[in-house]
Amino acid sequence: YRNKMEFSFNVDTSEERGFTLGLHERGRFDKIFDLDHCHLQSKAASTVVGWTREFIREKRIPVYDVFEHTGFMRFLMIRQSKRTSDLMVNLVTNYGDFPHRERYVAGLREAVPQVSTIVHNQNGQKSNIATGEIEKILYGRGFIEECLFESRFRINSNAFFQTNTIQTETLYRTGFDLLEPQKNERVLDLYCGTGSIGILVAPYVEEVVGVELVADAIAVAKENAALNEIKNINFFEGNVKDYLKSIDPTQPPFDVVIIDPPRAGLHPKALKRMLQLTPKRILYISCNPSTFARDARSIVDAGYERSVVKPIDMFPHTRHIELVTVFKRN
């Protein structure tokens, strides 16, 4: 069901090839097991993993050591649309050009014809995160496209997009049914990412304003709005709490606030400033029940009534769930 998977390279002298490429053992940042097949992704994606592993071995390209912070190969990320034929291969490495890149591109395309784009991201930071500071497109358009309902969304290598396409529609549909957006309402979409929620709700309201810290995500959000011919939405790059502080009180108020924060939930200052806007309704989508409960307590104490909380199973066979609810101002 996943449209995105991240695999790690790791130096392992006990292995014949001297490294592994796969997934982390539970609770271990430094132990990676080789992956032959993963049932959460397509067969084509699993083939990409195996073929890439053998290419790195054959060309003797150094693998990154998380203790010494030396070596080159760090991560292999695969994004694959569930509604189009797009499949992205993203190589995340230490600084420097990718060795034998022309042979890698030609060989991978022959082995896995479904691959539609290949990108190379460079990241020399010690933090073990599969994102890039410098990106180069090795083949294709540099992004994939995914469909939600009747809308189309571009997704680049570093942008956030819900990883379960089918259940994302369930999540958003549930949220919109609880929200009941009105044609004359102004909507503030916080932590908007690549703009999917705001773009989908825009046809049913007067105006949408999206706020997101990640510059690449904002750039893609603007592209997605244009791609879907949505004209009543604007996006702002910046920290949510800072944007909330900068809102001009003489401007028309926001009737609705939509929040889909990271696992840490809302920053206390962001939560306080959001409540000072006194919106009529707050649509809260959460990936962490504990931080949601903390924020929900503050929202209710500020004079809001919580509707039913609905769990959405975005990650089958795991303990992780998403929650969605609407708070209405008393």
N, C-alpha and C positions, 0 to 999 in steps of 0.2 A: 503493500500500500504506500510505501514511501516514495516521494519524488526527489528526495535528497539523501545521500549517504556520504559520510566522511570516513576515510580509512587512513591509518597512520603508518608511516615507515618507522622502523626502530632497529638500531644496531643490536644484533644477537649473535655472538660468536659461537653459540652452541648449535646454530643452524648451519647446514652445509653451505648455503649461499652467503652467510654472514649477516643476514638481516631478515626481518619479517615485514610483511605488508598486510594489514588486516584491521581487526578491532581490538580494543583494550579488554584485557581480562578484568572481571568485576573488581572495582576498587583499586586498580593499579594504573598509574599514569605511565609507568616505565615498562610494562609487559604487554606486548602485542602478539596475538596469535595469527598465523597465516590463515587467510580466508579462501576456501575453495568455492563455496556457494552460500548465498544469503537469501532466505525466503522472503525478506522484506523488500527486495528489489527484483528487477527483471533478470532473466538469464543473460541478456546482452550486457547489463551492468556488471554482472559477476565475471563475464568474459573479459571485460575491460580491466578488472583488477588482476586476474591471472596473467593476461598478456603483458600488462605494465610491469608486473613483478619480474617476469622473465626478461623483458627488455632491459631493465635496470641491472639485473644480474649479468646479462650478456655483455653490456657496454661498460660494466664496472663503474657505474656512477655512484659516488659516495653517498651513503645514507646518513641522515642527521642523527647525532648523538645528543640526547636530551640532558645528559650530565656534563659533557664536555662542551656542548654548544658548537660542535664542529660538524662538517659534512654538508650535504646539499639537499637531498630529497627529504621532504617533511610530511606532506599530506597528498592524498589523491581524493578529490571530491567529485562526485557524480550527481548531476541533476538530470532528471528525466521527466518530461511532461506525461501526464496520464491522458491528456485529451488531444495532443498533437503528437507528431513523430519525433519531436526534438529531444536530443540527448547531448548534454554537455559534459566534457571531461576537463577538470580543472586541476592542474599540477601546481601545488604550493611548495616552494623551495626556499632555500637560503638565497642571499643575493647572488646575482650572476645570470648569464644567459643559459638556457637549457641545452645541455650537450646533445648532439645528434638529433636536434629537433625535427629536421626535415625527414629523417628516417623514422622517427617516432610517429609523426603525423601520417606518413604514407603507410607504414606498417599497421597502425591501429585502424585506419580507415578500411584497409583491406580485410583485417580480422573481424572488425565490428562495423559493418556498413551503416548501422543505425546512428553512429556518431555524427552529429550535425555541426558541432563546434568544439574547438579545443583551445583553452586559454592557459597561460602561465602566469602565476602570481608569485612575486618575490616578497618574502617576509624574513627579516633578519633579527626580529625581536626574540627575546628569550621565552616570552610567554607562549605556551603551547596551544595556539589558536589558529585554526585553518582559514585565515584571511590574509589578504595581500596588501602591501603598500604600493607596489608597482605591478601593473598588469600589462601583458602583451597578448594579443590575439594571435594564435598560431594557425588557426583554421576556422572558417565560417564567420558567423555574425558576432560572436562573442556573448550571446545571450540565448535563452530558450523562451518560448512562449507557452503559456498555460491558459486554459479557459476555466472561468468560474461563471456558472449560469450562462448568460449570453454575452459576457464580456471577456476580453482577451488581455492578458497581462504579460509584459516582458519581465524576465528575471535574469539578472546578471550574476556573476560568480559570488559577489560579496553581499548581495542584498538579502534581507529576510523575507521569506515567504513560507506560509504554513506548509508543513512537510507531508500532510495527508490531504490531497486535493479533494477527494470525494467527501470526506468528513468536514472539510472546510466549508463546503456548501451547507452541510447540516448545521454547523456552528453559526454561520452568518444568518441563515434562514431563521434559526431559533431566536437569535438576538433581535433581528428586525421584527419578527412577530411579537416579541415582548415590547419592543420600543414603540411600534406603531407610529412611524415618522409622518409628519404633516407637511403639506406643500408650502406653508408660510413660515417654516422654521429655519433658523440658522443653527448649523451643527459644527462643533469643534471636535476634531478627531486627533486625539493625543497619542503619541507613539505610533504614528500612522504607517511607518515602514514604507513599502513601495506603493501605498495608497489604495490597496484593494477594498478595504471597508468603506472608506469615504467615496470612492468612485462608484461602488455598488449602491450606496444610499443616496447619492447626489440626485438622481432623477426624481426622487420622491420628496425633496425638500427644496427650500429656496436657495441656500448657499451652504458650502462646506469649506472649512479651513483645516488643513492638515499640518501637524507639527512633528518633526522627526530630527534627531540629532545627527544621524549618519548622512553625510553629503551625497554619497552614491545612491542611497535609497531615495532621497528627494529628487535627484536627477531622473531616476527611473520612474518615480511617481508622476512627474510631469509628463514624461513620455507616455505613460499608461493612460493618463487623462486625455491626451491628444489622440492616442490610438483609438479610444472609445468615444471620441467626440463629446467629452464632458466639459462644458464651458463654465459651470457654476461652482468650480472648486479651485482653491489656491493652496499652495504648499509653502511652508516656511521651514528653513533649516535652523535648528538651534535646540538648546536644552529646554525641556518642557517647563521646568519651574521658572526659568528666565523669561520664556515667552509669556507665561501667565502673568508675570509681574509687569510686563511691558504693555499689556492690553490697555487701550485707550478707553476710559470709562464713559466718554461721550459717544462712543460708537454704539450701534444697536447691540443689545445683549445676545448671548448665545442661549438658545432655548434648550439645546441638547448637547451633552458632552459624551463622547465615546472614548473609552480608555481600554487599551489592550497592552498593559505594561509588561516589562520583563519579569522574570521569576521573583525578583526582589520586591515587586509591587511598586506602589507610588512612593516617591520621595516625600518625606513629611512636609517639606515646604511646598512641593507641587500639590499635594493633597489639600493643604490649607488654602492655597491660592485658588485652586479649582472650586472649592466650596464657597469662596468669597464671590464667585461669579453667580451664585444661586441659580443654576440652570433648573428648568422644570423637571428634566429627567436625565439620568446618568446611565448609559449602557456600559456595563463593566464585563469585559472578557478576561479571564484569568487562566494562567497555566500553573498556578501554585495555590492550592486551597488554603494554606496557612497564612500567606501574606494577604490573600483575598479576605479572609476572616478578620484580620487586623484592620485593613482599610474599611471593610464594611461596617465595623463597629464605629469608626470615626464618622462615616457618612450618615449612619442612622442617628448618631448623637447630634449631628448638625441639623436634624429636622427632616430626614428623608425616610420614606417607608420602602422597605425592600420587598420586591415581588418574589415569585418562586425562583429558586436557584436550580438551574438545570445543568447536570454534568454531561459532557460530550466525550465519547471515547475516541480520541484522536490517535491513540497508540495501542492498538489491540495487543493483548497478551503482556502488557506491562502495567505497573501500578499508577502510571501517569494519566491524568484526565485534565480536560479544560472545563471551566465553569463559566456560565453566562447568566446574568441577571440584569434587571433594570431597577434603579432607585427612583422613586417619585417624590418630589418635594411636597411636604404636608402644607 
